[in-house]
Amino acid sequence: MRSLLKFDLSHLRGDVYGGLTAGVVAIPLALAFGVASGLGPIAGMYGAIIVGFFAAMFGGTPTNVSGPTGPMVVVLAGLFASLSGDVGLIFTAVMLAGVFQIIFGAVGAGNYIRLVPYPVVSGFMSGIGVIIIILQANAFFGHESPSGTLNALAHLPTVLSDINFSALVVGLITLTVAYKWPTKWGTYVPGALAALAIGTLLSLFMPAMPILGDIPSGLPSFHMPVFDQSAMALVLEAAFILAVLGAIDSLLTSLVADNMTRTRHDSNKELIGQGVGNAVAGMFGGIAGAGATMRTVINIRSGGVTRLSGMIHSVVLAAVVLGVGSVASVIPHAALAGVLVKVGMDIIDFSYLKRAHRGPRWDLALMALVLGLTVFVDLITAVGAGVVLAALAYVQQVAKIQLEELASRPNAQTSEEERELLDRLGNQVTLFEFGGLLSFGAAADVGHHVRERYKEATHSIILDFNRVPFLDVSAARAVETIADDAHKAGKRVYITGMAQSIQDTLSSLGSDESLHDDAHFETRLEALQAIAERSGIDYRGRSARLVSAAAAH
């Protein structure tokens, strides 16, 4: 606790400027995300304030600026529709998401979340961008947005037959300003804020269109968690999805911050910080948040270095909340839609899509599958299916390489003395060297692979485990299959270089019952010499000459 009260003030000027700039940038996004979630603009502001402050204080990435993000809002909007706007249950889901994230950090899950393959991350992030655009399409044309992606798509024909052209003009101008706002002007006024202000001012001189209306301001009220047995399964599922997506979103942002600052974040500490922020946000009527890439980049570029910058960003937003109601009430939904369409377009991974056709086709197919599942099914299914398929594809690749090495390695790795014995023994012996850890993918086929190699005149089989650090159950069963098949075929199996721990594993699983008592040898040469003796081949004279020749040189 004492370390939390210690602040590095050596970068105070940069932290203040970074926090101020990030806070100004966050205002229109917090309002827009609050509206998109269904909980209202003030919930977006409270979420940005609370998550931003506590994630900065307790997190593991000093320059991270946290707040509502696209992935979190998409889940909240779906939950809002499923629970018919039951605010108590929705904020309970936000609290539980924070608790899940704290648990993730405490058990060290941060080290594993970063292992999600890039095509999966690209697919679900692009899918989230598409969802945001679809959900804002109705507001862009001057109509209320139905809840849910499929409902919004189904409602589009009705919207297009009755366009509110005033709203459409405001939305287009807002979107254009957000895209075209000069970078040098962004130093003083962020593009998203300028776009929202220009769109709102323009709407004041145009025919009526939907606006935000009265917005409460001031300090938030406390929300007790609500546990409704009939809805808890849905709440827990949404909380888990929020926790996982928030964790991935935050850690991706942390990697961006690391690249910019040449530092290394603490993944597990970052998850705990995000969890504390979301748990507190749910208690005080704020929507869930995560590390926000754009706001973090702006903070770093503006001079932010320590966690003070993220906390100052929240203080700026808190000051704005005290007087935001009267000003923000006239903001048209179409202007917010324009800002969010820009956000959605930024989330879509166009940089990968432009080059995807030049890369592996499987990765592109995986990305497209995850994108489709994200948009038309749900996020957790998309990520789960993507990770499983990517893992299976990786295991298959590794297994293929291991089986190829099983065939080719002995020819290149044998010593001169071993080659001499192999030549003299001819097709009486077949040598197999495992190039390293035997994966369960390769273990499934290694028995068939060995059978195919020794089915001719081979009498003896050498399995060299010198490079194998350990065996799992799949690999142990593969060894058992090889030994059983060889025994039935009248062949003899010799094991070389096997660590004692692996021998113990085979013994405890009963996988060595078909092996002879004298099957184990320290080296391949010893096994080859034993085979030569059993075959009546005199190898000692030749071996001595080889040793003498080597000594002479």
LOKOLZA-819856 format. One record per residue (C-alpha): y, x, z; residue in one letter. Coordinates in pm, whole numbers, padded with zeros to 5 digits, always signed. Each point is the difference from the previous one (the first is absolute). Layout:
YXZA...
//
This chain:
+00000+00000+00000M+00236+00286+00083R-00041+00137-00355S+00113-00336-00141L+00330+00034+00184L+00066+00345-00146K+00188-00001-00330F+00075+00285-00237D+00377-00014-00037L+00027+00306-00223S-00002-00228-00309H+00211-00280+00152L+00252-00021-00284R-00272-00030-00265G-00198-00249+00209D+00305-00222+00050V+00088-00001-00370Y-00364-00049-00104G-00044-00287+00247G+00324-00169-00108L-00089+00022-00368T-00358-00122+00050A+00129-00286+00216G+00240-00119-00269V-00276+00018-00262V-00233-00200+00228A+00233-00301+00041I-00064-00179-00332P-00371+00091+00005L-00049-00129+00355A+00171-00330-00088L-00198-00036-00322A-00335+00085+00157F+00068-00242+00285G+00059-00282-00246V-00305+00096-00207A-00223-00007+00309S+00095-00361+00071G+00132+00086+00349L+00364+00026-00102G+00253+00280-00052P+00065+00062+00369I-00372+00070+00056A+00027+00269-00267G+00298+00154+00178M-00173-00009+00340Y-00309+00160-00153G+00206+00280-00156A+00180+00066+00329I-00299-00004+00233I-00266+00165-00218V+00252+00257-00121G+00105+00095+00355F-00340+00020+00171F-00185+00156-00296A+00265+00275-00007A-00020+00054+00375M-00381+00009+00033F-00107+00097-00355G-00126+00326-00141G+00234+00037-00300T+00353+00094+00118P+00179-00111-00319T-00187-00328-00058N+00215-00312-00015V-00209-00310+00061S+00057-00368-00063G-00127-00297-00202P-00177+00106-00321T-00149-00179-00298G-00368+00021+00103P+00068-00138+00347M+00215-00285-00130V-00264-00105-00253V-00257-00042+00281V+00250-00181+00225L+00096-00240-00279A-00366-00088-00053G-00052-00046+00374L+00312-00220+00021F-00148-00228-00265A-00348-00006+00157S+00135-00085+00347L+00254-00256-00128S+00287+00202+00140G-00130+00021+00361D+00242+00268+00123V-00184+00065+00326G-00327+00086-00171L+00172+00212-00267I+00180+00214+00259F-00328+00027+00192T-00155+00148-00315A+00286+00253-00016V-00058+00098+00365M-00375+00038-00055L+00063+00209-00312A+00199+00236+00220G-00284+00014+00252V-00250+00079-00279F+00223+00283-00123Q+00025+00147+00349I-00381-00007+00018I-00022+00163-00345F+00221+00282+00118G-00181+00039+00334A-00343+00038-00166V+00129+00239-00267G-00028-00239-00298A+00316+00148-00152G-00205+00293-00130N-00222-00237-00199Y+00252-00250-00135I+00150+00281-00205R-00336+00040-00176L+00040-00323-00199V-00029+00108-00370P+00318+00001-00206Y-00115-00262-00258P-00063-00242+00287V+00341+00066+00156V+00165-00028-00342S-00183-00325-00076G+00083-00185+00318F+00361+00125+00014M+00052-00106-00362S-00166-00332+00081G+00242-00051+00289I+00290+00070-00236G-00132-00262-00242V-00039-00253+00285I+00360+00055+00114I+00127-00060-00352I-00213-00315-00042I+00114-00141+00336L+00367+00058-00088Q-00020-00145-00352A+00065-00356+00118N+00307+00098+00204A+00123+00207-00294F+00021-00320-00207F+00164-00200+00279G-00298-00174+00164H-00178+00030+00333E-00295+00239-00001S-00338-00162+00073P-00222+00188+00243S-00277+00211-00147G-00029+00196-00322T-00214-00252-00186L+00226-00291+00104N+00305+00192-00118A-00165+00067-00337L-00108-00364-00033A+00356-00116+00074H+00161+00224-00263L-00032-00248-00294P+00187-00261+00205T+00267+00252+00091V+00046+00116-00360L+00050-00359-00114S+00285-00047+00249D+00188+00330+00030I+00307+00024+00223N+00205+00220-00233F+00253+00088+00268S-00276+00145+00216A-00153+00176-00301L+00331+00168-00086V+00049+00114+00360V-00357+00128+00019G+00029+00194-00328L+00334+00155+00096I-00132+00096+00345T-00307+00158-00157L+00209+00185-00259T+00239+00140+00261V-00295+00110+00217A-00142+00195-00297Y+00321+00134-00150K+00203+00085+00312W+00109+00365-00050P-00174+00251+00224T+00328+00168+00098K+00139-00336+00116W-00316-00055+00200G+00115+00277+00234T+00271-00238+00124Y-00147-00346-00070V-00378-00039-00052P-00099-00171-00324G-00197-00282+00171A+00297-00086+00225L+00243+00013-00292A-00224-00225-00209A-00030-00255+00280L+00376-00002+00062A+00087-00036-00370I-00259-00276-00048G+00129-00188+00303T+00367+00028-00106L-00087-00119-00350L-00184-00303+00140S+00317-00117+00178L+00162-00073-00337F-00299-00171-00160M-00168-00342+00032P-00212-00065+00305A-00325+00185+00053M-00238+00044+00297P+00146+00224+00274I-00129+00134+00330L+00208-00238+00212G+00055+00034+00373D-00153+00316+00146I-00033+00048+00376P+00148+00320+00135S+00003+00178+00333G-00282+00128+00216L-00358-00113-00072P-00202-00222+00232S-00333+00098+00154F-00319-00140-00161H-00315-00025+00209M-00324+00055-00194P-00176-00323-00095V-00380-00021-00006F-00116-00308-00188D-00378+00003-00026Q-00002-00196-00326S+00225+00251-00175A-00092+00329+00171M-00239+00113-00274A+00282-00026-00255L+00250+00166+00233V-00236+00291+00076L-00080+00051-00368E+00371+00005-00091A+00074+00235+00292A-00268+00244-00115F+00125-00008-00359I+00358+00057+00120L-00118+00292+00214A-00195+00168-00281V+00266-00050-00267L+00275+00108+00238G-00198+00311+00089A-00059+00094-00364I+00361-00078-00095D+00138+00205+00290S-00226+00301-00056L+00081+00007-00372L+00368+00004+00095T-00072+00279+00249S-00158+00207-00279L+00316-00048-00209V+00210+00111+00298A-00223+00307+00046D+00048+00101-00363N+00378-00031+00029M+00041+00174+00336T-00287+00252-00031R-00136-00116+00334T-00326-00164+00112R-00011-00335+00174H-00241-00114+00272D-00195-00289-00155S-00146-00142+00319N+00326+00021+00192K+00172-00172-00294E-00248-00289+00020L+00063-00037+00372I+00376-00008-00061G-00036-00262-00274Q-00229-00200+00227G+00247-00001+00289V+00277-00107-00240G-00199-00290-00145N-00128-00118+00339A+00354-00015+00139V+00134-00157-00322A-00250-00286+00031G+00112-00061+00358M+00364-00039-00106F-00025-00194-00326G-00002+00287-00248G-00224+00030-00305I-00248+00285-00033A+00112+00328-00150G-00117+00345-00105A+00139+00332-00111G+00235-00082-00291A-00004+00263-00273T+00340-00070-00158M+00183-00017+00333R-00177+00317+00120T+00095+00190-00316V+00362-00112+00036I+00001+00106+00364N-00127+00350-00086I+00238+00042-00292R+00290-00109+00221S-00078+00267+00259G-00245-00168+00241G-00233+00250+00167V-00121-00137+00336T-00114-00334+00142R+00360-00071+00102L+00077-00091-00363S-00251-00287-00001G+00125-00125+00336M+00363+00011-00117I-00103-00202-00309H-00119-00274+00239S+00318+00013+00208V+00204-00054-00318V-00209-00307-00088L+00032-00135+00356A+00378+00022-00025A-00009-00186-00331V-00223-00278+00137V+00265-00097+00255L+00227-00120-00280G-00222-00042-00303V-00054-00377+00020G+00329-00124-00142S+00012+00262-00275V-00362-00020-00111A-00019-00382-00002S+00158-00020-00349V-00244+00248-00160I-00186-00181-00282P-00380+00016-00017H+00031+00115-00360A+00190+00312+00108A-00265+00087+00255L-00263-00065-00266A+00175+00248-00229G-00013+00267+00272V-00367-00070+00071L-00100+00006-00368V+00144+00351-00009K-00205+00086+00310V-00314-00142-00165G+00060+00201-00316M+00049+00317+00204D-00333-00055+00180I-00200-00031-00326I-00142+00343-00082D+00141+00040-00350F-00017+00380+00024S-00382-00019+00015Y-00032-00287-00249L+00186+00201-00265K-00252+00285+00025R-00313-00190+00103A-00145-00016-00353H-00015+00382-00005R-00198+00019+00325G-00351-00112+00100P-00073-00353-00124R-00181-00083+00323W+00313+00064+00209D+00206-00225-00226L-00263-00275+00018A-00010+00031+00381L+00379-00021+00022M+00005-00309-00224A-00278-00166+00204L+00181+00059+00330V+00327-00126-00152L-00169-00320-00121G-00175-00063+00334L+00329+00058+00183T+00186-00258-00207V-00267-00267-00039F-00226+00038+00309V+00141+00183+00303D+00104+00346+00111L-00285+00081+00236I-00261-00091-00264T+00184+00215-00254A+00021+00307+00223V-00355-00042+00132G-00154-00041-00346A+00205+00289-00136G-00101+00241+00277V-00370-00093-00024V-00009+00036-00380L+00194+00329+00012A-00239+00136+00265A-00307-00101-00202L+00143+00162-00313A+00071+00320+00194Y-00350+00009+00148V-00146-00046-00348Q+00207+00291-00135Q-00099+00227+00289V-00367-00097-00037A+00007+00080-00371K+00149+00345+00065I-00250+00072+00278Q-00298-00094-00217L+00132+00216-00286E+00040+00294+00238E-00351-00060+00129L-00128+00079-00350A+00234+00283-00099S+00080+00199+00314R-00330+00192+00054P+00023+00164-00341N+00335+00154+00089A-00049+00075+00371Q-00340+00170+00017T-00026+00374+00075S-00176+00251-00228E-00304+00013+00229E-00019-00380+00011E+00028-00022-00379R-00285+00252-00033E-00226-00215+00217L+00107-00320-00176L-00087+00160-00336D-00343+00110+00121R-00076-00337+00158L+00117-00179-00316G-00041-00377+00004N-00202+00010+00321Q+00319-00037+00206V+00327-00196-00034T+00303+00099+00207L+00268-00251+00107F+00319+00115+00172E+00231-00258+00156F+00361+00107-00063G+00137-00146+00325G+00009-00322+00199L-00245-00249-00152L+00185-00334-00032S-00182-00329+00039F+00084-00073-00364G-00189+00307-00119A-00278-00056+00254A-00091-00326-00171A-00094+00183-00323D-00098+00347+00115V-00367-00096+00049G-00029-00124-00359H+00187+00309-00123H-00246+00235+00176V-00305-00196-00125R+00120+00030-00359E+00032+00379+00036R-00339+00076+00156Y-00228-00246-00180K-00127+00263-00247E-00214+00287+00134A+00197+00069+00318T-00215+00066+00307H+00276+00093+00245S+00355-00131+00062I+00271+00190+00184I+00287-00200+00151L+00283+00237+00100D+00226-00149+00272F+00198+00315+00069N+00330-00167-00098R-00068-00336+00166V+00182-00034+00337P-00168-00325+00112F-00201-00299-00125L+00066-00369+00052D-00277-00262+00003V+00021-00054-00378S-00047+00370-00074A-00280+00029+00257A-00185-00287-00165R+00048+00173-00337A-00171+00312+00137V-00278-00219+00137E-00046-00164-00341T-00020+00340-00174I-00256+00127+00253A-00212-00319-00020D+00000-00006-00381D-00086+00370-00018A-00283-00041+00251H-00151-00289-00199K+00032+00203-00322A-00175+00301+00157G+00316+00210+00012K+00120+00215+00287R+00362-00011+00126V+00177+00304+00146Y+00328-00038+00193I+00240+00296+00018T+00325+00064+00186G-00011-00326+00197M+00199+00002+00324A-00185-00085+00319Q+00219-00308+00054S-00109-00137-00338I-00365+00072+00082Q+00047-00194+00324D+00149-00292-00194T-00296-00009-00239L-00243+00019+00292S+00169-00274+00202S-00003-00233-00303L-00359+00083-00084G+00108+00125-00344S-00199+00327+00021D-00346-00146+00048E-00110+00089-00356S+00120+00361+00035L-00244+00274+00095H+00050+00179+00331D+00088+00324-00183D+00239-00167-00248A+00321+00152+00146H+00133+00345-00101F+00325+00179+00072E+00063+00107-00362T-00109-00093-00350R-00144+00347-00051L-00235-00049+00296E-00114-00335-00141A-00058+00151-00346L-00202+00284+00153Q-00213-00252+00191A-00064-00194-00322I-00092+00323-00181A-00251+00088+00274E-00157-00347-00022R-00020+00040-00378S-00160+00347+00026G+00295+00176-00168I+00078+00354+00121D+00377+00013+00044Y+00032+00292+00244R-00003+00284-00253G+00265-00155-00218R+00218-00086+00301S-00022+00357+00130A+00107+00138-00338R+00299-00237-00003L+00104+00109+00349V-00034+00372-00093S+00204-00053-00317A+00274-00176+00196A+00009+00286+00256A+00025+00263-00276A+00306-00167-00142H
//
